[in-house]
């Protein structure tokens, strides 16, 4: 089970690194626009993202019976 966690983390870092590599200027512009957002909105977006992530993990574990 731990190997799946490491594989998932590896893919997460790979995708994030590729996004910063290929879209450097766009990421910098996005970070500047985030400064203007209300902190509560950022927390709401983060919470929604976490819920989606946990849901995907649970669905995947149930679908493929990876207990």
N, C-alpha and C positions, 0 to 999 in steps of 0.2 A: 504494500500500500504506500509506503514511503517513497518508493521509486516513482509512482505516479505523481506525487506531490512535487518531487524534484523535476520531473519532466514538464509539468505544468508551469512551474516557476521559470524553468529554462526557456520555454516558449514565450512566456510573458516578457522576460528580459530581452529576448531576441526581437520580438515585435516592437517593443518600446524603443529599443536601440535603433532599429531600422527606421522607425518614424522620425526620430530625432536626426538621423543621418540624412534621409532624403528630403525632409520637410523642415529644415532648420529655421529658415526665415518665417515660415508660417507658424511654427511653434512659438517663436519669440513674440510674434504679434498676438497670438492667442494668450500668452502669459501676461502681456500688457493689458489686454482687455479684461482678464480675470481680476486685475487689481481694482477695476471699477465696479465689480460685482459686490453685492451685499454678502456678508459672511454667512447669513442664514441661508441664502440661495445656494451657496457653495456646499453647505452641509446637507441641504436637501438633495442636491445632485449626487453627492457622495453616498448618501444613504440609499438612494435609488440604485446606484451602480452596485453597491454591496449586495442589495437584495437580489438583483439580477444575477450577480456572480454566484451567490449561494444557491439560488434556484437552479442555475445551470449545472452546478456541481451535484446537487441532489438528484436532479432528473437523470444526469449521466450515470451516477452510481446505481440508481434504481433500474434504469434501462439495461445496463450491462451487468447487473448483479455483481458489482465489484466490492463485496463486503470485506 
